[in-house]
Amino acid sequence: MTAVIFGVVVLLTAVFAFLNGFRDVSTSIALAVRTRALTPSVAVLLAALFNFVGALISSTAVVAISHTWIDLPDGESGLSILVAALASASAWGLLMWWRGIPASSTHALVGGLVGAGLASLAVGGAGVGSVDQSLLVQVILPLVLSPAVAYIGAYLLVFPTTWAARYAQPSVINQRFRRSQAIAAGAVAFGHGMQDGQRVGAVLLLALVAAGYADGESIPLWVALVSALMITAGTLFGGWRISHTIGYKITRVDPLRGSVAQTFSGVMLFLGAIALQWPLSTTHTVTAAVLGAGENQHFSVTNRKLVMQILALWVLTPAAAAAGAFVLALAMSPLAG
């Protein structure tokens, strides 16, 4: 039974990674397409390439990330927690994509792990074992604070950027910042691959340890390849519902502000993945940066009703994923013993 449930975990992890790329391709390229810096086909290929490279090289931090999250119980109990968490997070992410809402797959996954762990405790199981004391600092706080940092940072960065371009003709400004935005879109895709590749690899490594197939001190090559390939595949098949929301619905940005938003987002994702090894939500970071840059103009056209709806669903995401995982874990409790 352990081998069967482990196979289900691998399958669901691949589905989660595919849906991650499928939904988050919009985050990387929406502004570049909106401002005509890139055509849709070129933007998707660019995002797929940089997602693959970012996810592939992020494997060096997977071991540290997996040790920071939780200590799963061994055997069927730990694997069942992962099954419930992955299924709930994937279902919620698919619902948010259908509604065109840019919601975080990372928040959904964390919520799913918590909900499934509580269900295991409710039926007298081992729950999630012990939670590392650094979880609050290295996981929860970055996820909560990153949208505020992205919003404020992008808003403030517009000031020196517009001042530097104050004497240039509008046509020249648009042309130059379209070029820089194409580079920034690749940087965001690279950062997305690094960030979300770590999460996918960490889940697979947790499953290997729970099943007794690995000691958790090193990552097999196939784990990095599965993470990179499935995120890339999802990117190539990416849906455009969320892209329309980010690029057209929440606010309007010109090439200058679009470049500012994506550049600042890319820097945040790099720092989080490489220097700090903090899990940052690409969706929340980019969406907040777009709002910040879009707000800093003479005539703001932000759709505040839609923004409030998105914020409410951001808060609801971990709770909804936790509730779904709780129910699924209870249903699977006979299998987990």
Secondary structure, 3 states (H helix, E strand, C coil): CHHHHHHHHHHHHHHHHHHHHHHHHHHHHHHHHHCCCCCHHHHHHHHHHHHHHHHHHHHHHHHHHHHHHCCCCCHHHHHHHHHHHHHHHHHHHHHHHHHCCCCCHHHHHHHHHHHHHHHHHHCCCCCCCCCCCCHHHHHHHHHHHHHHHHHHHHHHHHHHHHHHCCCCCHHHHHHHHHHHHHHHHHHHHHHHHHHHHHHHHHHHHHHHHHHCCCCCCCCCHHHHHHHHHHHHHHHHCCCCHHHHHHHHHCCCCCHHHHHHHHHHHHHHHHHHHHHCCCCCCHHHHHHHHHHHHHHCCCCCCCCHHHHHHHHHHHHHHHHHHHHHHHHHHHHHCCCCC
